[in-house]
Amino acid sequence: MSKSAGGLEIEQRSTLIALEEIRAELSQLPEYELLHQNVVPLTALVTVRGVSREIKGLRAEMLRLPDFDISNLDRLELYALAFVGAQARYDALRESNREPEALKAEAEALRAQLYGDAKTLVRRKIVAPQRIEKLSRRRGYEHVASDLLLLATVFRCHFNAIAGKCATTEQELVRAEALAHSITTVVSRRREPLEAVRDALEVRKRAFTVFMRAYGQVRRAVQYLRFDRGDADRIAPPLTGKRRRPPRKSQKDEALVSTENAAVPAPVEPGAPVEISQRVGLPGSDPFLN
């Protein structure tokens, strides 16, 4: 195993260890407090690690904040690791739950091939049509498994008669029987992985909620402490990628700035001729028209 692969494996183990470490904390969360996940776990972990040193530099100031739980800062990376571990566990279970679908796809393809060969043997009057009339040819797991076993039995019963006259091989019959038994076994236990996936999804939701609550508290503390310097979003950036924009000037403010920047006409000497446009209420103009 390469160094990079080994490092990745160690990192994955550390995330699962972190998840187990906060299990009790996750179980205490009420259902109504759970948040909807809108952050990629690995991105969140990378962000937290990237800003961790600078945020921890404010720890002494955070300790002086009233009602701020410093464990939100001290356990922040642990929560991020647990969040990544919860996602990894969910992905692994969901992937393993796809096994029945893969088996079924292979079984359906093999059933279609054996059925085509069987119909050829029926047309050549080597196999009686009644032998394949019980094939359901339906898509259910049990139906596919039953059809494979029936077709394998038909071919084995007539194997001496069809030797050299059919493309079906012994290996294909062995595979058909193995697929049928595998599908039967997997389907009988299929409910277990489905329930495991649901449980993993629930754990991931709880891990995300714990992490986001802690990060939200840390961000609020940073925003309070760095308000005058205006660099809070750089130190503790929003994980959703939405940064605050400076407030937009209102039309009233823009009109005031426009008036302040307007050029002021030079004063008009008494008796000097002026344009009509200069006479109407402008500074230095004659308020009377001659």
TORKOL-987806 format. One record per residue (C-alpha): x, y, z; residue number from 1; chain. Coordinates in nm, 3 decimals, padded with zeros to 5 digits. Each point is the difference from the previous one (the first is absolute). Layout:
# TORKOL-987806
PT_px_py_pz_num_chaine
PT_X_Y_Z_NUM_A
...
END
This chain:
# TORKOL-987806
PT_px_py_pz_num_chaine
PT_00.000_00.000_00.000_1_A
PT_00.137_00.339_-00.096_2_A
PT_00.069_00.267_00.258_3_A
PT_-00.284_00.216_-00.125_4_A
PT_-00.243_-00.291_00.006_5_A
PT_00.116_-00.093_00.351_6_A
PT_-00.047_00.359_00.115_7_A
PT_-00.349_00.002_-00.142_8_A
PT_-00.082_-00.325_00.180_9_A
PT_00.129_00.140_00.330_10_A
PT_-00.198_00.319_-00.053_11_A
PT_-00.317_-00.201_-00.065_12_A
PT_00.055_-00.199_00.319_13_A
PT_00.045_00.322_00.197_14_A
PT_-00.333_00.133_-00.126_15_A
PT_-00.180_-00.317_00.109_16_A
PT_00.172_00.016_00.340_17_A
PT_-00.113_00.361_00.035_18_A
PT_-00.354_-00.104_-00.087_19_A
PT_-00.001_-00.264_00.272_20_A
PT_00.140_00.252_00.248_21_A
PT_-00.302_00.229_-00.033_22_A
PT_-00.267_-00.272_-00.029_23_A
PT_-00.148_00.079_00.339_24_A
PT_-00.019_00.370_-00.088_25_A
PT_-00.177_-00.078_-00.326_26_A
PT_-00.263_-00.215_00.168_27_A
PT_-00.099_00.288_00.230_28_A
PT_-00.109_00.225_-00.288_29_A
PT_-00.378_00.042_-00.027_30_A
PT_-00.144_-00.082_-00.341_31_A
PT_-00.141_00.349_-00.050_32_A
PT_00.346_00.159_00.032_33_A
PT_00.157_-00.196_-00.286_34_A
PT_00.118_00.214_-00.290_35_A
PT_-00.026_-00.064_-00.373_36_A
PT_00.345_-00.074_-00.137_37_A
PT_00.122_00.261_-00.248_38_A
PT_00.377_-00.038_00.040_39_A
PT_00.243_-00.255_-00.147_40_A
PT_00.166_-00.173_00.299_41_A
PT_00.351_-00.013_-00.141_42_A
PT_-00.018_00.366_-00.105_43_A
PT_-00.107_00.091_00.352_44_A
PT_00.293_-00.191_00.151_45_A
PT_00.251_00.162_-00.236_46_A
PT_-00.140_00.346_00.083_47_A
PT_00.015_-00.058_00.375_48_A
PT_00.356_-00.127_-00.016_49_A
PT_00.102_00.290_-00.218_50_A
PT_-00.122_00.267_00.243_51_A
PT_00.052_-00.191_00.325_52_A
PT_00.328_00.164_00.100_53_A
PT_-00.125_00.355_-00.045_54_A
PT_-00.329_-00.069_00.177_55_A
PT_00.180_-00.163_00.292_56_A
PT_00.209_00.316_00.024_57_A
PT_-00.318_00.170_00.122_58_A
PT_-00.066_-00.263_00.267_59_A
PT_00.107_00.219_00.291_60_A
PT_-00.238_00.274_-00.112_61_A
PT_-00.282_-00.251_-00.052_62_A
PT_00.041_-00.119_00.359_63_A
PT_-00.095_00.349_00.116_64_A
PT_-00.322_00.002_-00.202_65_A
PT_-00.311_-00.048_00.213_66_A
PT_-00.200_-00.321_-00.060_67_A
PT_00.246_-00.131_-00.262_68_A
PT_00.072_-00.372_00.034_69_A
PT_00.368_-00.040_-00.084_70_A
PT_-00.055_-00.370_-00.076_71_A
PT_-00.152_00.113_-00.330_72_A
PT_00.349_00.111_-00.097_73_A
PT_00.196_-00.278_00.170_74_A
PT_-00.213_-00.279_-00.154_75_A
PT_-00.058_00.161_-00.339_76_A
PT_00.249_-00.213_-00.196_77_A
PT_-00.126_-00.312_00.181_78_A
PT_-00.353_00.083_-00.115_79_A
PT_00.121_00.058_-00.355_80_A
PT_00.180_-00.337_-00.001_81_A
PT_-00.309_-00.173_00.136_82_A
PT_-00.211_00.163_-00.272_83_A
PT_00.236_-00.137_-00.267_84_A
PT_-00.008_-00.342_00.169_85_A
PT_-00.380_-00.003_00.001_86_A
PT_-00.001_00.080_-00.372_87_A
PT_00.256_-00.274_-00.074_88_A
PT_-00.201_-00.257_00.193_89_A
PT_-00.319_00.098_-00.180_90_A
PT_00.169_-00.020_-00.341_91_A
PT_00.147_-00.343_00.075_92_A
PT_-00.333_-00.145_00.110_93_A
PT_-00.182_00.150_-00.295_94_A
PT_00.258_-00.148_-00.238_95_A
PT_-00.027_-00.347_00.157_96_A
PT_-00.377_00.021_-00.030_97_A
PT_00.038_00.016_-00.378_98_A
PT_00.121_-00.363_-00.008_99_A
PT_-00.348_-00.147_-00.058_100_A
PT_-00.052_00.232_-00.297_101_A
PT_00.332_-00.106_-00.157_102_A
PT_-00.079_-00.368_00.052_103_A
PT_-00.346_00.046_-00.146_104_A
PT_00.134_00.178_-00.309_105_A
PT_00.247_-00.282_-00.068_106_A
PT_-00.267_-00.263_00.067_107_A
PT_-00.250_00.162_-00.237_108_A
PT_00.260_00.014_-00.278_109_A
PT_00.090_-00.367_00.050_110_A
PT_-00.367_-00.100_00.018_111_A
PT_-00.067_00.173_-00.335_112_A
PT_00.294_-00.182_-00.157_113_A
PT_-00.102_-00.343_00.131_114_A
PT_-00.362_00.061_-00.095_115_A
PT_00.102_00.083_-00.357_116_A
PT_00.202_-00.321_-00.023_117_A
PT_-00.289_-00.199_00.152_118_A
PT_-00.246_00.135_-00.259_119_A
PT_00.237_-00.111_-00.274_120_A
PT_00.003_-00.351_00.146_121_A
PT_-00.381_00.001_00.017_122_A
PT_-00.022_00.098_-00.368_123_A
PT_00.236_-00.285_-00.085_124_A
PT_-00.225_-00.231_00.204_125_A
PT_00.285_-00.098_00.229_126_A
PT_-00.173_00.145_00.307_127_A
PT_-00.375_-00.023_00.058_128_A
PT_-00.168_00.341_00.011_129_A
PT_-00.170_-00.091_00.327_130_A
PT_00.342_00.003_00.172_131_A
PT_00.030_00.378_-00.033_132_A
PT_-00.365_00.100_00.026_133_A
PT_00.033_00.051_00.375_134_A
PT_00.258_00.275_-00.043_135_A
PT_-00.145_00.322_00.143_136_A
PT_00.247_00.233_-00.181_137_A
PT_-00.099_00.267_00.252_138_A
PT_00.243_00.250_00.155_139_A
PT_-00.037_-00.078_00.369_140_A
PT_00.302_-00.138_00.184_141_A
PT_-00.173_-00.326_00.089_142_A
PT_-00.132_-00.040_-00.356_143_A
PT_00.344_00.045_-00.155_144_A
PT_00.156_-00.249_00.241_145_A
PT_-00.276_-00.255_-00.062_146_A
PT_00.031_00.034_-00.378_147_A
PT_00.376_-00.053_00.013_148_A
PT_-00.036_-00.319_00.202_149_A
PT_-00.270_-00.128_-00.236_150_A
PT_00.206_00.071_-00.311_151_A
PT_00.311_-00.157_00.153_152_A
PT_-00.204_-00.312_00.081_153_A
PT_-00.138_-00.019_-00.355_154_A
PT_00.346_00.021_-00.153_155_A
PT_00.146_-00.255_00.239_156_A
PT_-00.280_-00.248_-00.071_157_A
PT_00.067_00.021_-00.374_158_A
PT_00.372_00.060_00.011_159_A
PT_00.095_-00.320_-00.183_160_A
PT_-00.254_00.073_-00.274_161_A
PT_00.106_00.360_-00.051_162_A
PT_00.376_-00.053_00.021_163_A
PT_00.154_00.169_-00.302_164_A
PT_-00.337_00.141_-00.109_165_A
PT_-00.026_00.292_00.242_166_A
PT_00.227_00.286_00.102_167_A
PT_-00.086_-00.035_00.368_168_A
PT_00.296_-00.120_00.205_169_A
PT_00.038_-00.182_00.331_170_A
PT_00.161_00.310_00.149_171_A
PT_-00.308_00.205_-00.085_172_A
PT_-00.227_-00.253_00.170_173_A
PT_00.218_00.004_00.310_174_A
PT_-00.012_00.380_00.001_175_A
PT_-00.379_-00.001_-00.043_176_A
PT_-00.041_-00.225_00.302_177_A
PT_00.244_00.206_00.207_178_A
PT_-00.176_00.325_-00.091_179_A
PT_-00.338_-00.147_00.091_180_A
PT_00.122_-00.104_00.344_181_A
PT_00.182_00.331_00.057_182_A
PT_-00.309_00.200_-00.088_183_A
PT_-00.212_-00.210_00.235_184_A
PT_00.248_00.053_00.285_185_A
PT_00.044_00.372_-00.058_186_A
PT_-00.371_00.066_-00.035_187_A
PT_-00.075_-00.183_00.323_188_A
PT_00.235_00.242_00.179_189_A
PT_-00.073_00.306_-00.209_190_A
PT_-00.200_00.172_00.270_191_A
PT_00.302_00.008_00.232_192_A
PT_00.224_00.218_-00.222_193_A
PT_-00.294_00.226_-00.083_194_A
PT_-00.058_00.062_00.369_195_A
PT_00.373_00.050_00.052_196_A
PT_00.005_00.267_-00.271_197_A
PT_-00.290_00.181_00.165_198_A
PT_00.178_-00.011_00.335_199_A
PT_00.322_00.131_-00.158_200_A
PT_-00.192_00.285_-00.161_201_A
PT_-00.144_00.093_00.339_202_A
PT_00.347_-00.004_00.159_203_A
PT_00.138_00.217_-00.280_204_A
PT_-00.278_00.253_00.053_205_A
PT_00.077_00.014_00.372_206_A
PT_00.375_00.031_-00.057_207_A
PT_-00.061_00.286_-00.243_208_A
PT_-00.226_00.177_00.252_209_A
PT_00.254_-00.025_00.282_210_A
PT_00.279_00.125_-00.225_211_A
PT_-00.199_00.290_-00.146_212_A
PT_-00.122_00.118_00.338_213_A
PT_00.356_00.008_00.135_214_A
PT_00.136_00.174_-00.310_215_A
PT_-00.286_00.250_00.009_216_A
PT_00.082_00.089_00.361_217_A
PT_00.368_00.040_-00.084_218_A
PT_-00.081_00.221_-00.298_219_A
PT_-00.223_00.223_00.208_220_A
PT_00.277_00.040_00.258_221_A
PT_00.251_00.087_-00.272_222_A
PT_-00.239_00.252_-00.156_223_A
PT_-00.047_00.170_00.336_224_A
PT_00.372_00.012_00.081_225_A
PT_00.109_00.113_-00.349_226_A
PT_-00.292_00.229_-00.082_227_A
PT_00.211_00.318_-00.004_228_A
PT_00.270_-00.158_-00.217_229_A
PT_-00.247_-00.142_-00.256_230_A
PT_00.190_-00.328_-00.054_231_A
PT_-00.235_-00.242_00.177_232_A
PT_-00.106_-00.175_-00.322_233_A
PT_00.362_-00.059_-00.092_234_A
PT_00.082_-00.153_00.339_235_A
PT_-00.318_-00.209_00.023_236_A
PT_-00.152_-00.012_-00.350_237_A
PT_-00.358_-00.113_-00.064_238_A
PT_-00.005_-00.364_-00.108_239_A
PT_-00.276_00.055_-00.254_240_A
PT_00.223_00.236_-00.201_241_A
PT_-00.226_00.300_00.055_242_A
PT_00.196_00.295_00.127_243_A
PT_-00.148_00.323_00.121_244_A
PT_-00.001_00.287_-00.244_245_A
PT_00.044_00.359_00.109_246_A
PT_-00.338_00.172_00.043_247_A
PT_-00.124_00.163_-00.315_248_A
PT_-00.054_00.374_00.010_249_A
PT_-00.358_00.112_-00.006_250_A
PT_-00.134_00.236_-00.265_251_A
PT_-00.018_00.272_00.264_252_A
PT_00.369_-00.043_00.086_253_A
PT_00.096_-00.002_-00.369_254_A
PT_-00.201_00.318_-00.058_255_A
PT_00.172_00.168_00.296_256_A
PT_00.345_-00.098_-00.128_257_A
PT_-00.096_00.126_-00.347_258_A
PT_-00.109_00.336_00.142_259_A
PT_00.315_00.036_00.208_260_A
PT_00.219_-00.072_-00.301_261_A
PT_-00.190_00.237_-00.229_262_A
PT_00.194_00.300_-00.133_263_A
PT_-00.088_00.332_00.166_264_A
PT_-00.033_00.291_-00.247_265_A
PT_00.225_00.297_00.052_266_A
PT_-00.166_00.309_00.151_267_A
PT_-00.137_00.252_-00.249_268_A
PT_00.123_00.361_00.015_269_A
PT_-00.276_00.258_00.051_270_A
PT_-00.116_00.140_-00.330_271_A
PT_00.176_-00.265_-00.207_272_A
PT_-00.215_-00.168_-00.265_273_A
PT_-00.099_-00.355_00.088_274_A
PT_-00.175_-00.277_-00.181_275_A
PT_-00.363_-00.062_00.085_276_A
PT_00.093_-00.350_00.119_277_A
PT_00.229_00.161_00.260_278_A
PT_-00.273_00.215_00.146_279_A
PT_-00.225_-00.269_00.137_280_A
PT_00.084_-00.061_00.368_281_A
PT_00.368_-00.078_-00.041_282_A
PT_00.260_00.122_00.248_283_A
PT_00.130_00.348_-00.103_284_A
PT_-00.287_00.065_-00.241_285_A
PT_-00.239_00.295_00.004_286_A
PT_-00.330_-00.114_00.152_287_A
PT_-00.184_00.262_-00.209_288_A
PT_-00.048_00.008_-00.378_289_A
PT_00.035_00.338_-00.171_290_A
END
